[in-house]
């Protein structure tokens, strides 16, 4: 991906009442981005936090994972990013108390083309936050599996990025590309963007490769990698087909427990950032 063009007159950050914005991103598909957005959000809500999930993937899987029928998705992230609707107008409640969602449909894929000639194409999501004062503690953006305009919008709007990383052979190769992109975004569009952390997903303790990838990633990135790892777990895979987070589908499963631990680790990191900057 070429470096995004420099743009001026980026709007100021939205009100503190908007909450901390976390983009969940990786240019590779099938690494657990949507699963992480759904279940981390649910675990944070269970901890008493007020959460908004923005489904920013045209596949709309985060919306489906919370049981949001397609007929109910009347105002979506597509209308928001094109400036046809306010962010507040697209919010729907979910089955999880304290957790809302901005849904998505396949229409969102058209935004990649429709925004190409727009001078503010990289700031459309940030613009949507400008007058948004809903009292959320955390806003999680589920990014598409690409480094196109939608992901750039998410990174330009976010305070930090979380990277789910599947424990597979080519993991580090893809991660290096994403880290370079994040640095370009920081230099040209969003100097406040931080890497919140890398979360290892689909970890199989019976597989020596998973252990080797985890060791390599930790040696490469050190404490940027969360201590919590998300296991390869059948309950995590089954839950979306029931329109439920795994913490609802089977709260005692290893997958549910892992996401609860990840939420705790994330909150501790947030606290440390607030204290030490």
ZICOR-V525516 format. One line per field, one symbol per residue. phi: phi as a letter, one per 40 degrees, with the letter a starting at -180 (. if undefined). A space follows every 50 residues. Layout:
phi: ???
//
This chain:
phi: .cccccbbfcccdcddccgcbbcbbacccgbhccdcdcccdccccccgcc bbbbcbbdcgccccccgcccccccbbccccccgcacdccccbcbccdgbb accbbcdccccdcccdcccbdcbcccdccdbcbccccbbbbccccabccc ccdccccccabbbcbccbcccccccdcccccccccccbbacccbccibbc bfcbccbccdcccdccccccbfccccccbcccacccccddcbgbccccca cccccccccccccccccccdcccccbg
//
